Amino acid sequence: QVQLVESGGGLVQPGGSLRLSCTASIMLFSRYSMGWYRQAPGEQRDLVATITPGGSTEYADSVKGRFTISRDNAKRSVYLQMNPLKPDDTAVYYCNRVPRNVALDSWGPGTQVTVSS
């Protein structure tokens, strides 16, 4: 079973930046695409950034040009650099495989990002 731990969230002013980290206990981590998802209050959980085993990246339109996803296979870790942040980026951020195996890939606790002045 996959175990994921996200960190790096916090309260930041609009225009600020944060770097999120995720450590995954996934066997053969380097073989999987990984992604960052987010869920705002009252909203569904959406995929915002993906990185393939080869390092190719894709982003949701809402974050394109502002967020950068990266990975370190030796550390089984995925990162999300976010700047400049907007109030609409306020959400709990999660990492997981892409696509996620609903039967095997549980969610981690997530990390709260709040963008507010």
Helices and strands as residue ranges (DSSP letters): E 4-7, E 10-12, E 18-24, G 29-31, E 34-39, E 45-51, E 57-59, E 67-72, G 73-75, E 77-82, G 87-89, E 91-97, E 111-115
